[in-house]
């Protein structure tokens, strides 16, 4: 088969000519296209779909971290726990304030980030415990690691509703001067038992306070988790800014003779990790079992649904088993592909709570021969098929009178490579992605988003089945 690829100028000239022909079949593209291209549409290509587990994620370098308890009626339960270290108030040795010290209060300060997913009206109860093992510098800790902590001693707890957009007013403690009230950004402030600070800081040995390393070896750090028994309803997953900007604030009164002053001592957080566990529903488990059976039996049985989930949960593998014969079946061996796109449609359902909306953005990528994620040609800025992040797509587009809401991915360059056998499909995947990056196409697994999508898979009988739409033009031999 002779296969042609044309540049933008040639495409515009050819479209002008084709549109001037009275008998030319002109088809307008679906929402998300750059305009209407002349040519013929084929949308009958078979796409096999299967749900697979997402790759594990190194969580120590994330700029925002999930914490929560989400009971999804379709996907199942997701638990996200936060692990932090604690450091001395100074980078090396710490000298206690002079005089007697009385702790007024202790607060663990965690700053909200964008990305909450779930029911904001649920009541959440977060508990804080002491770790029994510490984090080490230079070690990558993945979301699947199980952290040990002392569950018998509750260091702190707070019941709240997430207010990630609301600023708050707090007392600003100024040593030697009157305190004042200031407004700060959205923040969760968890009360901590003062005895924990007395034991590990103010009553600690001189040797412990002489070295931050010794202090960290003794204290280990904090394990922050949602209380399953106290969190109500569906719950949700809350995104917090990486705790490098957070700390444990200790408000004290120190007296030296007749002088009494209030001050605040900060135990900063420099390292963090996230522990994530998924307990999937039976229908999700059935989809995963089908994928496992395919691998074991070396079969390729497709599923009619795709389960896509953030917090390093689930993604979908798609394949094009008959793509090389797509145009041969149409009786044409000489074609120009004007545009190709994959359309992914969320499955409608009345049993899904309205606040569990489909993830606003997805990504599409492929594996190389080493099974490492790489961008497809249309998402690679160094490729001639790349037209930009927005043009590549992946954003959820609103429903119209003629089509349901859907995600559209531009795959023209990738399809050309597959049909011409210049690229081998070692695995093509659709997955959730954080929406904050607008300068490039994310392809790495992430725990920085908690949204999910139940999408149509290989189901041509339903309007929400996955589709490959190709606008092409026949050319003379």
WOMO-V729972 format. One record per residue. N is the residue number from 1. RES is the residue in three letters. PSI is psi as a letter, one per 20 degrees, with the letter a starting at -180 (999 if undefined). NEAR is the number of other ideal C-beta (glycine too) atoms within 12 Angstrom. D_CENTER is the distance of its C-alpha to the mean C-alpha in Angstrom with 2 decimals. Layout:
# WOMO-V729972
N,RES,PSI,NEAR,D_CENTER ; N,RES,PSI,NEAR,D_CENTER
This chain:
# WOMO-V729972
1,UNK,p,20,41.50 ; 2,UNK,p,17,41.63 ; 3,UNK,p,25,38.24 ; 4,UNK,q,26,38.01 ; 5,UNK,p,26,35.38 ; 6,UNK,q,27,36.31 ; 7,UNK,r,14,35.29 ; 8,UNK,g,19,34.58 ; 9,UNK,g,10,38.25 ; 10,UNK,h,17,39.62 ; 11,UNK,g,28,37.17 ; 12,UNK,g,18,38.35 ; 13,UNK,g,16,41.98 ; 14,UNK,h,27,41.61 ; 15,UNK,h,28,39.93 ; 16,UNK,g,15,42.78 ; 17,UNK,g,17,45.30 ; 18,UNK,h,28,43.63 ; 19,UNK,h,23,43.28 ; 20,UNK,i,13,47.00 ; 21,UNK,p,15,48.05 ; 22,UNK,h,8,49.24 ; 23,UNK,j,10,48.13 ; 24,UNK,p,19,44.69 ; 25,UNK,o,19,41.92 ; 26,UNK,p,22,39.45 ; 27,UNK,p,26,36.07 ; 28,UNK,q,21,33.60 ; 29,UNK,r,28,29.96 ; 30,UNK,r,36,27.45 ; 31,UNK,p,27,25.24 ; 32,UNK,i,30,23.13 ; 33,UNK,r,27,25.99 ; 34,UNK,i,26,27.77 ; 35,UNK,a,20,31.01 ; 36,UNK,p,19,33.52 ; 37,UNK,q,36,34.56 ; 38,UNK,q,31,37.81 ; 39,UNK,a,34,37.78 ; 40,UNK,q,28,37.29 ; 41,UNK,p,29,34.21 ; 42,UNK,p,33,33.33 ; 43,UNK,k,24,30.59 ; 44,UNK,j,19,31.87 ; 45,UNK,p,36,30.08 ; 46,UNK,p,26,28.79 ; 47,UNK,p,43,25.16 ; 48,UNK,q,33,24.46 ; 49,UNK,q,42,21.13 ; 50,UNK,q,38,19.87 ; 51,UNK,p,42,16.88 ; 52,UNK,r,34,15.92 ; 53,UNK,q,32,13.95 ; 54,UNK,q,37,10.95 ; 55,UNK,q,26,12.16 ; 56,UNK,q,23,12.07 ; 57,UNK,p,34,10.33 ; 58,UNK,p,23,12.61 ; 59,UNK,i,39,11.50 ; 60,UNK,h,30,14.55 ; 61,UNK,j,23,13.68 ; 62,UNK,q,39,10.39 ; 63,UNK,i,24,11.39 ; 64,UNK,q,39,9.78 ; 65,UNK,q,47,9.62 ; 66,UNK,q,49,9.17 ; 67,UNK,p,57,12.57 ; 68,UNK,a,46,13.79 ; 69,UNK,o,41,15.49 ; 70,UNK,o,43,14.50 ; 71,UNK,n,28,17.31 ; 72,UNK,p,41,16.27 ; 73,UNK,i,25,19.60 ; 74,UNK,g,33,18.33 ; 75,UNK,h,40,15.69 ; 76,UNK,b,29,17.11 ; 77,UNK,p,30,16.22 ; 78,UNK,p,43,13.22 ; 79,UNK,p,33,14.27 ; 80,UNK,o,45,12.44 ; 81,UNK,q,42,15.12 ; 82,UNK,p,50,15.55 ; 83,UNK,p,40,18.15 ; 84,UNK,q,48,20.10 ; 85,UNK,r,39,23.40 ; 86,UNK,q,43,26.34 ; 87,UNK,q,37,28.77 ; 88,UNK,q,34,32.31 ; 89,UNK,h,28,32.96 ; 90,UNK,r,19,34.33 ; 91,UNK,h,13,33.10 ; 92,UNK,d,15,36.08 ; 93,UNK,q,19,38.76 ; 94,UNK,p,29,38.74 ; 95,UNK,p,15,41.97 ; 96,UNK,q,26,42.25 ; 97,UNK,q,26,43.50 ; 98,UNK,q,13,47.27 ; 99,UNK,a,18,48.94 ; 100,UNK,q,17,47.71 ; 101,UNK,p,26,44.06 ; 102,UNK,p,21,42.87 ; 103,UNK,p,31,39.20 ; 104,UNK,g,24,38.62 ; 105,UNK,r,26,34.96 ; 106,UNK,p,34,31.76 ; 107,UNK,p,34,28.28 ; 108,UNK,o,42,24.86 ; 109,UNK,o,37,23.10 ; 110,UNK,p,42,19.33 ; 111,UNK,p,29,18.06 ; 112,UNK,q,32,15.66 ; 113,UNK,r,33,12.80 ; 114,UNK,q,25,11.50 ; 115,UNK,j,39,8.79 ; 116,UNK,p,35,10.95 ; 117,UNK,p,44,10.75 ; 118,UNK,b,43,14.02 ; 119,UNK,o,29,17.68 ; 120,UNK,i,26,18.61 ; 121,UNK,i,19,22.19 ; 122,UNK,q,29,21.67 ; 123,UNK,p,23,23.25 ; 124,UNK,p,38,21.16 ; 125,UNK,o,28,22.99 ; 126,UNK,p,40,21.51 ; 127,UNK,q,35,23.67 ; 128,UNK,p,40,24.18 ; 129,UNK,r,33,25.93 ; 130,UNK,p,36,27.23 ; 131,UNK,q,36,25.86 ; 132,UNK,j,20,28.42 ; 133,UNK,q,24,26.90 ; 134,UNK,r,31,25.74 ; 135,UNK,q,34,23.26 ; 136,UNK,q,17,24.94 ; 137,UNK,p,15,24.52 ; 138,UNK,i,9,23.48 ; 139,UNK,p,16,21.92 ; 140,UNK,p,19,18.35 ; 141,UNK,p,35,17.00 ; 142,UNK,r,25,14.40 ; 143,UNK,h,38,12.38 ; 144,UNK,i,25,15.24 ; 145,UNK,p,24,17.98 ; 146,UNK,p,19,20.09 ; 147,UNK,p,35,21.50 ; 148,UNK,p,18,25.02 ; 149,UNK,r,28,26.07 ; 150,UNK,n,21,29.25 ; 151,UNK,i,18,28.58 ; 152,UNK,i,9,32.22 ; 153,UNK,o,21,32.06 ; 154,UNK,o,27,29.88 ; 155,UNK,h,37,29.57 ; 156,UNK,q,34,28.07 ; 157,UNK,q,25,26.63 ; 158,UNK,p,29,25.70 ; 159,UNK,p,21,25.35 ; 160,UNK,r,31,23.60 ; 161,UNK,p,24,21.70 ; 162,UNK,p,36,18.68 ; 163,UNK,m,19,19.99 ; 164,UNK,i,31,17.31 ; 165,UNK,i,15,19.50 ; 166,UNK,p,17,22.87 ; 167,UNK,r,15,24.71 ; 168,UNK,r,22,27.09 ; 169,UNK,p,14,30.55 ; 170,UNK,r,21,31.50 ; 171,UNK,p,22,34.64 ; 172,UNK,o,19,34.76 ; 173,UNK,p,27,37.00 ; 174,UNK,o,15,39.28 ; 175,UNK,p,19,41.60 ; 176,UNK,j,13,45.24 ; 177,UNK,r,11,44.53 ; 178,UNK,q,12,43.90 ; 179,UNK,q,19,40.38 ; 180,UNK,r,13,38.69 ; 181,UNK,p,13,35.93 ; 182,UNK,r,15,33.02 ; 183,UNK,p,14,29.93 ; 184,UNK,r,20,26.53 ; 185,UNK,r,24,22.93 ; 186,UNK,p,25,20.88 ; 187,UNK,q,33,21.05 ; 188,UNK,p,40,21.20 ; 189,UNK,o,30,24.50 ; 190,UNK,p,37,25.18 ; 191,UNK,p,29,28.89 ; 192,UNK,q,38,29.74 ; 193,UNK,p,27,33.08 ; 194,UNK,h,27,35.48 ; 195,UNK,h,18,37.10 ; 196,UNK,g,32,34.08 ; 197,UNK,g,37,34.65 ; 198,UNK,g,19,38.41 ; 199,UNK,g,19,38.31 ; 200,UNK,i,34,35.89 ; 201,UNK,f,35,36.87 ; 202,UNK,h,29,40.05 ; 203,UNK,j,17,41.95 ; 204,UNK,r,24,40.49 ; 205,UNK,q,17,42.96 ; 206,UNK,h,14,43.86 ; 207,UNK,h,14,42.58 ; 208,UNK,g,24,39.10 ; 209,UNK,i,26,38.96 ; 210,UNK,i,18,40.36 ; 211,UNK,p,21,37.24 ; 212,UNK,h,25,33.54 ; 213,UNK,g,21,32.96 ; 214,UNK,g,22,35.38 ; 215,UNK,g,32,33.79 ; 216,UNK,h,29,30.31 ; 217,UNK,h,22,31.96 ; 218,UNK,g,26,33.57 ; 219,UNK,h,34,30.84 ; 220,UNK,g,28,27.97 ; 221,UNK,a,40,25.27 ; 222,UNK,q,49,23.47 ; 223,UNK,o,38,21.42 ; 224,UNK,p,47,19.73 ; 225,UNK,q,38,18.98 ; 226,UNK,q,42,19.29 ; 227,UNK,o,28,22.70 ; 228,UNK,h,21,22.65 ; 229,UNK,h,14,26.16 ; 230,UNK,i,21,25.79 ; 231,UNK,p,34,22.50 ; 232,UNK,q,22,23.64 ; 233,UNK,b,22,22.54 ; 234,UNK,h,30,19.17 ; 235,UNK,b,40,17.56 ; 236,UNK,r,40,13.94 ; 237,UNK,p,50,11.04 ; 238,UNK,p,42,11.73 ; 239,UNK,p,40,10.00 ; 240,UNK,q,43,12.74 ; 241,UNK,q,30,13.70 ; 242,UNK,p,28,14.20 ; 243,UNK,j,40,17.47 ; 244,UNK,h,23,19.52 ; 245,UNK,j,24,20.67 ; 246,UNK,r,38,21.34 ; 247,UNK,r,31,24.43 ; 248,UNK,o,43,26.91 ; 249,UNK,p,34,29.61 ; 250,UNK,o,40,33.09 ; 251,UNK,p,31,35.61 ; 252,UNK,r,31,39.13 ; 253,UNK,p,25,42.77 ; 254,UNK,p,27,45.00 ; 255,UNK,p,17,48.77 ; 256,UNK,o,14,51.28 ; 257,UNK,c,10,54.79 ; 258,UNK,j,7,54.94 ; 259,UNK,p,15,51.77 ; 260,UNK,p,19,48.60 ; 261,UNK,q,27,45.35 ; 262,UNK,q,28,41.77 ; 263,UNK,r,29,38.91 ; 264,UNK,p,30,35.31 ; 265,UNK,p,35,34.20 ; 266,UNK,p,28,30.57 ; 267,UNK,o,37,29.10 ; 268,UNK,q,29,26.20 ; 269,UNK,p,34,22.93 ; 270,UNK,i,25,22.29 ; 271,UNK,q,34,20.03 ; 272,UNK,r,40,17.08 ; 273,UNK,r,42,15.06 ; 274,UNK,p,46,12.90 ; 275,UNK,p,38,14.23 ; 276,UNK,p,44,12.29 ; 277,UNK,p,28,14.47 ; 278,UNK,p,35,14.37 ; 279,UNK,o,19,17.70 ; 280,UNK,q,25,17.69 ; 281,UNK,r,24,20.18 ; 282,UNK,h,14,23.14 ; 283,UNK,h,24,22.15 ; 284,UNK,g,34,18.84 ; 285,UNK,h,20,20.92 ; 286,UNK,h,20,23.50 ; 287,UNK,g,38,21.13 ; 288,UNK,h,33,20.14 ; 289,UNK,h,22,23.87 ; 290,UNK,g,31,24.79 ; 291,UNK,g,31,22.62 ; 292,UNK,h,18,24.25 ; 293,UNK,h,17,27.64 ; 294,UNK,g,23,27.21 ; 295,UNK,g,17,26.60 ; 296,UNK,g,11,29.53 ; 297,UNK,i,12,31.93 ; 298,UNK,l,8,30.93 ; 299,UNK,r,14,30.58 ; 300,UNK,l,23,28.32 ; 301,UNK,p,23,28.16 ; 302,UNK,q,30,25.61 ; 303,UNK,q,36,23.72 ; 304,UNK,i,29,23.98 ; 305,UNK,q,35,20.43 ; 306,UNK,p,47,16.89 ; 307,UNK,o,46,14.29 ; 308,UNK,p,48,10.70 ; 309,UNK,p,48,8.14 ; 310,UNK,a,49,4.62 ; 311,UNK,l,52,5.39 ; 312,UNK,l,40,6.92 ; 313,UNK,e,47,9.06 ; 314,UNK,q,43,10.71 ; 315,UNK,r,43,11.39 ; 316,UNK,p,47,14.78 ; 317,UNK,p,41,17.53 ; 318,UNK,q,47,19.96 ; 319,UNK,q,34,23.43 ; 320,UNK,n,34,26.46 ; 321,UNK,h,21,29.51 ; 322,UNK,k,20,32.17 ; 323,UNK,h,35,30.88 ; 324,UNK,h,23,33.79 ; 325,UNK,j,18,36.30 ; 326,UNK,g,33,34.60 ; 327,UNK,h,33,37.33 ; 328,UNK,h,18,40.15 ; 329,UNK,i,17,39.95 ; 330,UNK,j,20,40.61 ; 331,UNK,k,14,43.75 ; 332,UNK,p,26,42.55 ; 333,UNK,j,20,42.20 ; 334,UNK,o,19,41.89 ; 335,UNK,q,34,38.96 ; 336,UNK,p,35,36.90 ; 337,UNK,o,43,33.26 ; 338,UNK,h,41,32.74 ; 339,UNK,q,44,29.15 ; 340,UNK,p,45,26.78 ; 341,UNK,q,41,23.56 ; 342,UNK,p,46,21.39 ; 343,UNK,p,41,20.85 ; 344,UNK,p,48,18.29 ; 345,UNK,p,34,19.31 ; 346,UNK,q,38,17.80 ; 347,UNK,p,31,20.39 ; 348,UNK,q,18,22.30 ; 349,UNK,q,20,23.22 ; 350,UNK,i,9,25.15 ; 351,UNK,j,14,23.96 ; 352,UNK,p,20,20.40 ; 353,UNK,q,23,20.29 ; 354,UNK,h,13,19.95 ; 355,UNK,i,21,17.21 ; 356,UNK,m,33,14.86 ; 357,UNK,q,22,14.60 ; 358,UNK,q,39,12.89 ; 359,UNK,p,39,9.53 ; 360,UNK,i,26,11.16 ; 361,UNK,p,36,9.95 ; 362,UNK,r,46,9.73 ; 363,UNK,r,43,10.83 ; 364,UNK,p,44,13.89 ; 365,UNK,r,40,15.28 ; 366,UNK,r,38,17.97 ; 367,UNK,q,25,19.25 ; 368,UNK,a,19,22.31 ; 369,UNK,h,12,25.25 ; 370,UNK,j,9,23.73 ; 371,UNK,l,14,20.63 ; 372,UNK,p,17,18.51 ; 373,UNK,p,28,15.84 ; 374,UNK,q,26,17.58 ; 375,UNK,q,33,17.47 ; 376,UNK,r,42,19.94 ; 377,UNK,h,33,22.95 ; 378,UNK,i,38,21.86 ; 379,UNK,j,36,18.69 ; 380,UNK,o,27,20.61 ; 381,UNK,i,19,22.29 ; 382,UNK,j,12,25.23 ; 383,UNK,q,24,26.01 ; 384,UNK,i,17,28.72 ; 385,UNK,i,32,26.64 ; 386,UNK,p,24,24.03 ; 387,UNK,i,25,24.54 ; 388,UNK,r,19,21.50 ; 389,UNK,g,26,17.82 ; 390,UNK,h,20,18.89 ; 391,UNK,h,27,21.34 ; 392,UNK,h,41,18.97 ; 393,UNK,b,39,17.11 ; 394,UNK,i,44,14.10 ; 395,UNK,q,28,14.31 ; 396,UNK,o,31,15.43 ; 397,UNK,q,28,19.15 ; 398,UNK,q,17,21.35 ; 399,UNK,q,18,24.00 ; 400,UNK,a,12,27.53 ; 401,UNK,h,7,30.92 ; 402,UNK,i,10,30.72 ; 403,UNK,q,22,27.18 ; 404,UNK,r,27,24.27 ; 405,UNK,q,29,20.88 ; 406,UNK,r,37,19.04 ; 407,UNK,p,42,16.81 ; 408,UNK,p,36,19.08 ; 409,UNK,p,49,18.62 ; 410,UNK,p,44,21.55 ; 411,UNK,k,45,22.75 ; 412,UNK,g,42,26.38 ; 413,UNK,g,34,26.57 ; 414,UNK,g,39,24.72 ; 415,UNK,g,42,27.04 ; 416,UNK,g,34,30.05 ; 417,UNK,h,30,29.22 ; 418,UNK,g,34,28.86 ; 419,UNK,h,35,32.06 ; 420,UNK,j,23,33.96 ; 421,UNK,k,13,32.87 ; 422,UNK,i,17,31.82 ; 423,UNK,p,30,28.35 ; 424,UNK,p,19,27.76 ; 425,UNK,n,29,24.85 ; 426,UNK,j,20,23.61 ; 427,UNK,p,30,20.58 ; 428,UNK,p,42,18.55 ; 429,UNK,q,41,15.06 ; 430,UNK,p,45,12.88 ; 431,UNK,r,50,9.16 ; 432,UNK,q,45,6.15 ; 433,UNK,q,45,4.93 ; 434,UNK,q,38,4.75 ; 435,UNK,i,27,8.31 ; 436,UNK,h,20,10.09 ; 437,UNK,o,19,11.20 ; 438,UNK,j,16,14.25 ; 439,UNK,i,10,16.47 ; 440,UNK,r,23,15.21 ; 441,UNK,o,38,13.34 ; 442,UNK,p,29,10.28 ; 443,UNK,i,31,11.04 ; 444,UNK,q,29,9.74 ; 445,UNK,q,37,7.51 ; 446,UNK,q,44,4.53 ; 447,UNK,j,50,4.30 ; 448,UNK,j,39,3.75 ; 449,UNK,q,41,2.64 ; 450,UNK,i,44,5.48 ; 451,UNK,r,42,7.19 ; 452,UNK,r,45,9.23 ; 453,UNK,p,47,12.22 ; 454,UNK,o,38,15.58 ; 455,UNK,q,47,17.09 ; 456,UNK,q,39,20.55 ; 457,UNK,c,39,21.33 ; 458,UNK,n,33,24.79 ; 459,UNK,n,23,26.80 ; 460,UNK,i,20,29.26 ; 461,UNK,i,10,31.10 ; 462,UNK,q,19,28.37 ; 463,UNK,h,20,27.35 ; 464,UNK,j,32,23.64 ; 465,UNK,q,34,24.00 ; 466,UNK,q,47,22.17 ; 467,UNK,q,37,24.51 ; 468,UNK,o,44,25.47 ; 469,UNK,p,39,27.62 ; 470,UNK,p,41,29.94 ; 471,UNK,o,36,32.44 ; 472,UNK,r,39,35.25 ; 473,UNK,p,35,38.84 ; 474,UNK,q,26,41.74 ; 475,UNK,q,23,43.95 ; 476,UNK,q,11,47.45 ; 477,UNK,999,10,48.11
